Amino acid sequence: MHRRSILGALILGVVLTGPTGAPSAPPVTEDEGAALCAESKVALSLRPAREPFSAASTNIDVGYYHLSLTIDFSNDSILGVIRIEGKVVGSPLSVLTLDLKNNMMVSAVSLAGGGALTFVHSGDALDITMPASVPVNDPFAIDVTYSGTPIQTGFGSFVFGTRSGDRYAWSLSEPYGARDWWPCKDHPSDKADSVRVTVTVPSQYRVGSQGVLVSETVVGPDTIYDWKSNYPISNYLVSVAVGEYVRHPGGYNRSAPLTGLYGPLAMPLEHLVYDDGSTALPFGWSNVTDVLDVFEGWFGPYPFANEKYGHSETTFGGGMEHQTMTSLGGTSVGLVAHELGHQWYGDMISPKSWRHLWLNEGFATYSEILYYEARQSTYPGQFQGLLTSRYNSALDAVGTLVLEDTSTVSNMFNFSRVYAKGSVVLHMLRNVIGDVAFESTMKAYATDPAVQYGVATTADFHRVAEQQSGMDLDAFFYQWVTDGFGYPFYRSFSFWQPAPGGGCDVWTTVEQWQTMPYSNIDVFEMPLDIAVTTPSGEERFRFLNDQRHQVFAYHVTEHPLSVAIDPDYWILRPFEIFSSIDETPSLLTIVSLAPNPSNDRLRVDFALSRESRVDIEAFDVAGRRVLARPGVAANAGPQTETIDVRPLAAGVYFLRLKSVEGVATRKFVVVR
């Protein structure tokens, strides 16, 4: 597809449409799913950090896991047999290595058809010697028998506990915790094609997991729950939740408009809530059908429609997007929306590596915003309040959005960075490419054959966004996502004068700045909206701002009363922008000197009411003239001249402009 630059998409004088920002920050309710998700995860991550790198064999492609687990509440332990099936890739396989925490005791390893295998469990690696080298493209299948009490790392991995006298257990393996409780290839890039989880528990407990409940079998004092999912799944999304649950079955019936787009759907919903004597399902949970309706409209069909969606209640304070059955420790609508958004972005499309975590959390955080935008009449003020809150939080983000370091869980899941800034970047991209292209990008990314039900990097989303918008977005992704950090500061100075044919001509000078170590981007190249208020209303214009200092000229129908840049707060920046507007002055006026201090060239912005010649001079603090440029021709209105200060020594100087209209003086500083 032909690609246009951002500049090519900007047309002077086009009236802008789309979601608006806020001149003041509305109050934000506590119903913030991303905040709850991040806060609970980071709180849990205060447990010891773990080594992030998988030791598992890289020359295997896992196709199937079957976890057969017995939960023993008498000593808070797991007895498990894990079937692992896959094929060999890249090079022959002689020793199969899996990730498994060393406190879990392996008692036997065998081929799936029988035949014991020798193994060594050293550190967190389980090395299994195959009976013969397995050729490339050949299958393998083994069973590992093990037991133990998992050590809690990261966000918990596998947790036993007591709640109101009742025992419970739950898993939360993101990002490196699956190896804490079951042997696997613990890396998100290798998704299994399917997974089965069979759990034996005392009969007073229920078990929730991903996929479809194939059977529920009572054997003596125990019940065996057998869950099966036929969709690809990353190992960190494999889950178990055990408790004295009350089951709340339900259903989602696709609305008529969506049925027209995707066809009919009647999908089961499955909710497991701790037995507290209440028969009511929490409101946020019951509202999931409405959230599904909004998200199918935005993202396309729910990706696991052949199985289910639902929630299992847990004791951590937020949520975890376990595939087809989210684990929730809260009940808010925002939290439900956040975790449901993950089913598309995080579960169906998982990160190829944890450096691209924003593709999970930034997308799910923006999903909340999209839901409240669609339901503004139901939740007045929530959309704008949440959006403003995310912008404010994103100002505290440190480092690039694509993570440089994934060794520290609390750093990886920093709210300001991957959640807030990730969602703000999507909102800014929406403004750059437009609503129609943005919605088609979200859908096309979800259905892109290169990543659907697979794994993705930022480059994949970048590619899809360019395909759908027809624009070159290299600068956008470079400065906001992959390489850049920080954000721009702005200020503007505007002058106007009556135009001969009626109305007024306006010149708006926009200055943008940011410095290291605060930001590593010299100029943030972004479309910049300018709103001019006149006695009859507002007129809007859009320009490409790609320089630190730029003058934009345009015409309005009446004299301007005020000028605002980025009035809808699309760009990540400090909320306040200094802005001034004046009629073209009757006397010579210095508008600004920049950069000041300077070590190279000093830009002089000035204005005068009629065509004239201006003498430009500079003096040191002793009154000695150190620079002279006489008789510079200048037109009426705003003007810019640049003077070379490299010959000057470090110190304080005074710039003087002189014309028939008067004299103007301003101090500047030279640094070396």
N, C-alpha and C positions, 0 to 999 in steps of 0.2 A: 504494500500500500504506500502511496506517496506520503511523505512526511513533511509537515510544515513545522517551522520553528515557532517558538512562543511569539516572536515578533510578528510572524505571518498571520497569527490568529487574532492580533489586536487591531481594532479599527477605531480610529478617533471618532468620538461622538456617539458611540453605541450606548444605549441605555442598558444598564445591567439588571439582571434578574437573578433570583436564587435566594438562599437562606441569608438572613441578615444577622449582623453582629449586634452588640448591645452598647449603647452609650454609657450604661452603668451595669454593674454586675448584679443580676438578680440573685436572691438567696438560693442556695443549693440545698436540697433536702438530703437526708441521710441515705436515700435510696440510690446509691451509686455502686453498681455491680463491680466495676473494675477496681474501685478502691477497696471494696471488701475482699475481692479476690487477691489483690496484691498484698494487702495488709496481713491477711491470714497466712499467706504463703511465706512472706518474709518473716513473720513472727515464728512460724514453725522452723524456718531455716536457721534459727539461732542454734539449733543442734549442730554437732560437729560437721564440718564440710567434708566432702569426699572427693577423691581423685576423679576428675571428669572424663578421663579417656578410657574408652573401651579396650579391653585386652582381647576381645573375641576375634576369631579368625575372620580375615577380610575376604577370603576366597570361598565364602559360602553365601548363598542366598536363601534365607529361611522362608519356607512357604507355609508352615503350619506349626502351631503350638497347641498342645492339650495339657492343661494344668489339672491334675487330679489331686485335690487337697483335702486333708482332714484337719479341722480346726479344733485344737484341744485347749479349752478354757481353764483346765485344772492347772496347767503350767504355762499358759500363754505361748503355745508353740504350734508349729506347722509340721505335718507329715505329708510329704508330697512325692508324686511321681510325675515327671514332666516328659511328654513325648515331643521331640523336635524333629521335624522333617524339612528337607530342603534339597538343594542341588549344589554341586560344586561349580565354581566360576573362576576364571582367571588362571588357576594353576591347580595341579592335583592336590588332593587332601590326604595327608598322612596323620596329622595330629589335629583334632578338632578342639578348639579352645572356646570356652564359654565364660561369660562373666557371672560370678557368684561370690557373695561376701564370704570371707573365710570362717566366720563363726557358724555358718550353716554347714552341717555335717553330711557329707555324701557317703552313703553306705553301699551303693551299687550303681554301675553303669552297664548297659547292655544294648546290643542291637535290637531293633524293634521286633524282629522275628525270633529273638533268642540268641544267646551267646554273650557271655560276659566280656567286658572290655576293661583293659587296664587304664588307670587314670591317676593323676596327681592333682591334688587341690592345694595349691600354694598361693598365699596372698589372696587376691580376689579373682584368681584365674583358675578355671577347671580345665586341665589338659587331658584329653581323651585320645588314646592311641587307637587308630582304626586297624582292623585286622590286616588290611592291605590298602595300598594307596588307591584312593578313589579318583577316577579320571574326571577331567573337566566335562561338565554337562550331565554327569551321572548323579542319580539321587542318593541321599543318605537318610537314615531314620534311626534315632537312638532314644532310649529311655534312661532318665536319671532319677534315682531314688535318693531322697535327702530328708533332713529334718532339722529343727532348731527354732530358737526364738529370734526373730529378726532384730537387729540393732537399728534404731531409728536414726536416720540421717536425712539431710535435705529437708523435705516437707513432711517427713514422717515415714515414708516407704510402706511399712506395715505396722499398724498400731493396735494394741489391745488396751481396753480400758473398762471402767465401770461408770455407769450413768444412772443415778437414782436407784442404785442397787442392782441394775441390770448390766450384764456384760455386753460388750460390743467389740467389733474388730473392723477396721477399714484399711484400704490401701490408698496411697497417693505417691506414685513413683516418679513424677516429673521432678527434675530432669534425669537424675542418675540413680534412682532408687529401685528400679525393677530388680537389679542384681542383689539387692538386700534381702529379697524373699523368694526369688525363683531364678534358676539358671537360664540364661538367655544371651542373645547377642544384643547388648544394651546400648544401642545406638539408633537414633530416630530414622536414619537413612535406609535401614533394612526393614521394611514393613512386611509382616507376615500376610499371606493371602487370606488366611482365616485363622480363627482361634476358638478353642473350646475350653470352658472352665467348669469343672465338676467339683462341687464342694460338699463335704459331709459335715453336718453340724448337729448338735442336740436339737430335738424337734421343737423346742420353744422358739427357735430362731428361724429367721428367713434370710435368704442370701440374694443380693442384687448383683448383676454383672451385665456385660455387654451382650448384645444379640437377642436371641429368642430363647425362652425357657423351653427346652426340649422335653424335660420330664422333671417331676417332683415325686421322689420315691421314699416311702417310709420303710426303714429297715431297723426293727427293734426300737431302741430309744432315739434313733437318729433319723434325720431326713437328708436325702441326697438331692441337691439342686444341680441340674445339668444345663448350662447355658452355652449356646453355640452362635457364633457370628460368622457369616460368609463374606464379609467385607474386609478389604485390607486394613491393617491396624498396626500402628507403632507400638512397640513393647511398653512404653511409658503410659499408654492409655488402657492397657489391660488392667482390670480392676476387680476387686472383691469388696463388698460391704455386707457385714453380718450384724444383725441386731434383732431385738424383739419388736419387729416391725408390724404395723398395720398396713395392709395392702390397699391401695386406692387405684383400681383400674379405671381407664378412661379411653377416650379416642379423639383423634383429630380428623375431621372431615374437611377436605379442601373446599374453599369457597368457590362460588360459581365463576367469578372472573379468573381465578387461577386455574380452575378446571378447564376453562376455555384455552388457556395457554399450555398446560401440561397434561391434561387429562385428569380423570377422577382419582381420588385417593381417600381411603378410609384406613387410617393407621392407628394401631393400639398405642396407648400411653400407659406407663407403669410407674406408679409412685409408691415408695416405701418410706413410711413415717414412723418414728419412734412412738411406742404405745404410751401416750400420756393421758389416756382416757377421753381424748377428743375424737369426734368422728369427722371433723371438718378438715379439708385439705387447706394448707396455707394459701392465702390469696395469690401471692406471686406464683406459686406452683400451678394453681388452677388457671392462671392467666396465660399459661404457655401456649394455648391454642391460638390466642390472638397474636402473640409474638411470632409464632410459626407462620401465620398468615402474612404478616408484614415482611418477614425475612424471605419467604418464598417469592414475594413480589420483587424484592431487591436482589437476591442472590441466585434465584433459580430453585428448582425442586429440592426439598429436604433430601440430603444425600444417602440416608439409610432407611428409605421408605419401606423396604421389604422386611424390616425388622421392627423397630419401635423407637420411641423416645420416652424418657422419664427421668426420675430423680430418686436417689437413695439418700436419706438423711444421715449426716455424720456429725462429729463433734468439733471439727475445725470451723473457724468462724466464717469462711468464705465459700468458695466452690472450686471444683476441679472437673474439667470438661471430659470426663470419661465417656468413651464413645458409646452412643445411644442411651447411656444412663449416667447422667451427671451426678456427682457426689456433692451435696449441698449442706452447709452448716448455717445457712441463712434462708430467708423467705422472701426477700424484696424482689420487686419486679425487675429492677435494674440488674440484680445478680442473675436472675433467671435469664434475662435477655443476653447478658454477657456470655454465659456458658452455652446457651443455645447457638449464639453466633459462632462459637468455636466449632460446632459440628461441621460447618463448611470450612472454616479457616483455622486449622490446627488439627482437626481429626480427619476429615476427608483429604485435605491438603496439609501435610505435616512438614515441618522444617527439615531440610536436608542436613543441616547442622544447627546447633543451638545459637550460632552467631546470628541467625535470621529469625530469632524469637519474636521480633516485632510483627512478623507475618501472622503470628498467633495472637499475641496480646493487643497489639495496636488495632488489628482488625476487629477483634471481639469488643474492644472498648468503643470503637466507632459504631459497632452494631447497636449498642445501647443508645447512642445519640440518634441513630436513624430510627429506632423504634419510637423514641419520645418525639421526634420530629413528625412522624406519621400520626401520632396520637396526641397532638398538642391540645385538642379540646378536652381530652380526658385527663391529661396531666398538665394543666396550664403552668407555664414558667419553667417546667422541668427541662425541656430541650435547650432553651437558651442558657439556663443556669448551669446545666451540665457541660455544655460546650465552652462557656466562659471559664468554668472551673478547670477543664482540661487544658485550656490555653495557659491559664495561670500556673498550673503545675508543670507544664512543659517548659516554662522558662527556667526551671531549676534543673533541667536535664544536663548531664555531664557526659561528654564523649559522643561519638557517632551513634546513629540509630542502629546500624549493623554493629554488633558487639565485637570489640577487640579482644576481650578477655571473658571466657566462659568457665573459669575455674571456681568462681565464687557465686553461690546460688543467690545470696542476697543482692549482689551487684547485678546479676543477670535480670532479676525480677524487680529492679528499681522502678517504682511507680512512675516517677516523672519522665523516665527515659523511654522504656518500651511500651508502657500503657498510654500515658498522656501524650507524649510527643508522637508516638506511633499513630494515634488517632488524629492528632492535629495535622500530621503530614498527609493523611488521607483527605482531610477536609480541605487543605490547601490544594492538593491535586485536583479535587473536585472543582475548585474555582478556576484552576488553570485550564482544564480541558472542557469544562462545562458539564451540566447535570446529565445530559443525554449520554455523552461519551463516558462519564464516570459510571453510570449505572450499567452500561453495556460492558465496561471494563470489569466490574465486580462479577457480573454473570459469566463473561468470557473466561476470566481467570478460574472460576469455579468449575468450568467445563472444559478447560484447555486439556487436550489429550496428553500433553507432556507432563502434566502435574496432577490431573484428576485422580483421586484415590492413590496418589503417590506422594512424592516429596518435592519441595520447591526451594529456590533461593530467591533473593531479592531481584536478581536478574530476570527471573521468570515473570514476576509481576511487572517489572519495568517493560519487558518485551510486550506483554499483553496490553498494557496501557498505551504504548506507542501504536500498536496495531489498531486499537479501537478508536484512538483520537486522531490518528494521522499526523501526530506532532512529534518533534524531536524533544525528548524529555531528559536527555543526558544531563543538562545543567541542573534541572530540578532534583534528580536523584543524587547527583554528585554532592550538591550543597546541603541537602536536607537529610540524606539517608546513608550513603555509603562512605563518604569521605569528610563531609563538613560537619562542624558542630557550632553551637552558638546561634545567634540570630541578629538581625539588623536593628539599629536605632535610626529613627527618622526625625527630620524637622523640615518645615516648609515655610517659604516666604512668597507671598503673592502680591502682584501689583496689577492694576487695571486702569484702563482709560476708555472714554467713549469712542466708539468706532464711527467712522464717517458715514457708513450706511445704516447706522442704528445699532442698538445693543452695545456691548462692551467687549474689548479685547482683554484677555487675561494672560499673564505670564506667571507660572508657578515654578519656583525654584525648589527642587527637592534635594536634600542632602541625606546621604546614608553613610553610616560609619560603624565600624566594629574593629577591634584590635586584638592581637594575640596577647596573652593566652586565652582571652575571652572567646574569640572565634578565630578560626583559621581560614575563613572565606573573605576575600577582599571585597567582593561585591555580590550580594544576593540578587540574582537575576529573576525578577518576578513581575507579573502583571500588576500594575498599581492603579487602583480606582481613585478618582478625584471627584468629590461631590461639592458642587457650588450652590449655595443657598442664595436666592434672589428674592425680591419682594413677592414674586408670584409662585415661588416654590423652589424645587431642587432640580438641577441639571447635572447629569453624570457623564463622565468621560473615563476612558481606560487607555493607559499607555504602558509600554514596556520600560521598566526601570532597570537599567543594566549598567549604570555608572554611579560613582559616588556622588557626583554633582551633575544634575540635569535640569534644564529649563524646558518646561512644556508650555506651549502656546495654544490657546483655544479661544473660542468665541461663545459668549452667552447672550441671551436675549435682553437681559436687563442688568443693571449694575449689581455686582455681587456684594452680599452682606458678610459671607464667611466662606472659607474654603477648607475642606477636610480631606486628608489623604487616607486611603484604606479605611473608609468610614464604617464598613461592616466587619472590620477586624478579621479579615481572611488570613493575613500574614502573621506568623508567629513573631511577636515583637512586644516590647513593653507597652502597656495599655495607653499611656499618655504620649501624645505627639505634640511638640510645640509647633504652632502654626500661626502666622500673622498675615493680614491682608491690608493693603493701603491703596488709595488712589495714587496714581503716579505723582510723586512729590513735586512741589514747586521749586524746591532747592535740591542741590546735589546731595545724595544720601549714600553712605556706605551701608550696604545691607549685611554683608558677612565677609569674613576672611577665613579661609580653610585650606589645608589643615592649619590649625593654630594651637600649639607650636608647630613649626615646619622645619624640615631639614633639606628641602629640595625646591619645590615650586609652590608659590602661594597664590591661590585663586582669589581674586577680588571681585565680589558682586556689588554693583552699585546701580543707582537709578537716577535719572534726571528727566525733566518734563519736556525738553525740546532738544533737537539736534544741536550738538555743540562739540567743542574740542576740550579735552581734559588733560591737565598736566598731572602726571603720577610721580610722586617723589617719596623717598624714605629717609628718615633721619635716625641717628643713634641718640642715646640718652644725653649726650653732650651737645646736641643740636647740630652736629655735623651731617651734611647731606651725603648719604652713601649710595643713593640710587636716584636716577632721573630719567623719566621718559616723557618728554614734552609733546603736547599737541596731539594726543591720541583722539582720533575721530570716534564719536559716540552718537548713536541715534537716541531718540526719545524712548523712555521705558527702561526696563531692566537690561543691564549690560554685564559682561564678564570679561575680565582681563587676567592674564597669568604673568606673574613676575618671577624671575629666577633669583632665589635667595642663596644659592650655593656659594657665591663668592663672599657672603657675609659671615663674620665670626659669630659664635654663639652669643646670644644676648637679647636685650629688649630693644625694640625699634618702634618708630611711629610712622605710619603710612599717611600721606596727605594727598588728597585729590582736590584740584582747583580748576574751576571753570568760571564762565561769566555768571553762573547761577550761584556761586558761592564756594565755600571751602568745607571739606569734611575730613576728619582725622580719626584714625583708629590704631590702637596698639597691637603689635604682634611680636612673637617670640621666635627666635631661631635657636635650634638645638643641634648639637653635634654628637 
